[in-house]
Amino acid sequence: MTERTDPATWGVAEGFHDVGGRWHPVSAPTLAAVLESLGAQPGDPPPPALVTVRTDHLLPSLGRGRVVFEDGGELDIEGDRPASLPLGYHRFQPADGADLPLVVSPGRAPLPAVPSWGFATQLYATRSKRSWGIGDLADLAELGRWSATVGAGFTLVNPLHAPTPGPQQEPSPYFPGSRCFMNPLYIAVESVPAVEDLEDQAAMSRALNGDRRIDRDAVWAAKSAALEGAFERFSGDADFERYVAARGRPLHLYAAFCALAERHGSSWREWPYEYRHPSRAGVDRVIVSGRVRYHMWLQWLLDCQICDAANELGIVVDLAVGVDPSGPDSWIWQDVYAPGMGVGAPPDEFNTRGQDWGLPPFNPWLLRAAAYEPWIEALRANLAHGQGLRVDHVMGLFRLYWIPGGADAGSGAYVRYPHHDMLNILALEAHRAGAWVVGEDLGTVEDEVRWDLA
């Protein structure tokens, strides 16, 4: 007799209560598809590859061993419970067994220093007379300057994430290619120092403001032409080199994806074999190209300009729930995504047919095995200049509704995530950034989600 794979052991719910309290069992084909995507086998899943602890709780028993701190310091644990540990990303070396990453979190994100209010804005629609057909980071700075004069304490913006590069610009900020990098459409071209001879081009680009509908393709055609010329005159900058070094390999891979997409199309699954995975030698050859440097330069410009805007008034940035399955994040971290699945929501009063957002979910077991690298990268990128962070669909840190490819949105199943780990990492990154965090509480939310978030 074949041993049965227990869905609950792998975090897969065999049914759920809808917003009206009615129980919906998950079909056998859906359960089988979800378990296959998880790589589930009969028996228990692999042991944790990472441990997170909170300093505002009694530290757990770790056993005898040594903690190697991220700054190089060490602490021997002779008993089974350390008295205290510094915040950060460390390694625990047990007396018997393999090393484990050890994340020490404050357990709570900072609160705002004083109660305040602010304007919520869709930056693309926040156009001024000097805009090139779309709101940009100079417009955000101007809005911040004015808002401060009427007593506002922050500006909340839509996700500023980078779209998947391609001939048509993605209009939805909630369908990004990368949550770790920004959309070059938001560059204020006339604020770029190396840009020259823009008078005629600026006048034509400002004429795009006359259309109430934002033509992203036309905007990018105008902006990219000016930026390409400016990059040809760019001879280097010490701040740029420091930015590149600080962002490390994720930036190099993101820029390589952009360069490869220009040559081979935006869907990486259709690229030549040597480029389909970032670990292959062909990708390393692309990384050293001048075209990759151009895309890194665009991200540096965005980083400088959002820093200027944040200096005018604090910004609350919005973190989307997922990414385009064809985009750079899903290419860079493809080994931790669940194949053949989309994320969405079951039928409820907002949409009686349910929703399939077309976003691939992380495999929670592989995400943990990767020490949550893509989650940490996304948090750091969005907290870098943010006074606060809005987490879209925050219940997704607890469970996500997986829909097998080709199935309707009512034929999904909930898969649980290691939310204590993800919340501890969120609190640690927010603490380091000095930023407060809010979560979107909407849809089919379990009671314990609100309890744990509080």
Sequence and secondary structure as in RCSB ss.txt:
>XXXX:A:sequence
MTERTDPATWGVAEGFHDVGGRWHPVSAPTLAAVLESLGAQPGDPPPPALVTVRTDHLLPSLGRGRVVFEDGGEL
DIEGDRPASLPLGYHRFQPADGADLPLVVSPGRAPLPAVPSWGFATQLYATRSKRSWGIGDLADLAELGRWSATV
GAGFTLVNPLHAPTPGPQQEPSPYFPGSRCFMNPLYIAVESVPAVEDLEDQAAMSRALNGDRRIDRDAVWAAKSA
ALEGAFERFSGDADFERYVAARGRPLHLYAAFCALAERHGSSWREWPYEYRHPSRAGVDRVIVSGRVRYHMWLQW
LLDCQICDAANELGIVVDLAVGVDPSGPDSWIWQDVYAPGMGVGAPPDEFNTRGQDWGLPPFNPWLLRAAAYEPW
IEALRANLAHGQGLRVDHVMGLFRLYWIPGGADAGSGAYVRYPHHDMLNILALEAHRAGAWVVGEDLGTVEDEVR
WDLA
>XXXX:A:secstr
      TGGGTB SEEE TTS EEE  HHHHHHHHHHHT  SS     S EEEETTS      SEEEE TTS EE
EE SSS S   SEEEEEEESSS  EEEEEE SS    SS   EEEE GGG   TT SSS  HHHHHHHHHHHHHT
T  EEEE   EE   SSS    TTS SEEEEE GGG  GGG TT    HHHHHHHHGGGGSSS  HHHHHHHHHH
HHHHHHHT    HHHHHHHHHHHHHHHHHHHHHHHHHHH S GGGS GGGSSTTSHHHHHHHTSHHHHHHHHHHH
HHHHHHHHHHHHS EEEEE S   TTSHHHHHTGGGB TTEEEEE S SS TT EEEEE  B HHHHHHTTTHHH
HHHHHHHHTT SEEEETTGGGGTEEEEEETTS TTS EEEE  HHHHHHHHHHHHHHHT EEEE   SS  HHHH
HHH 
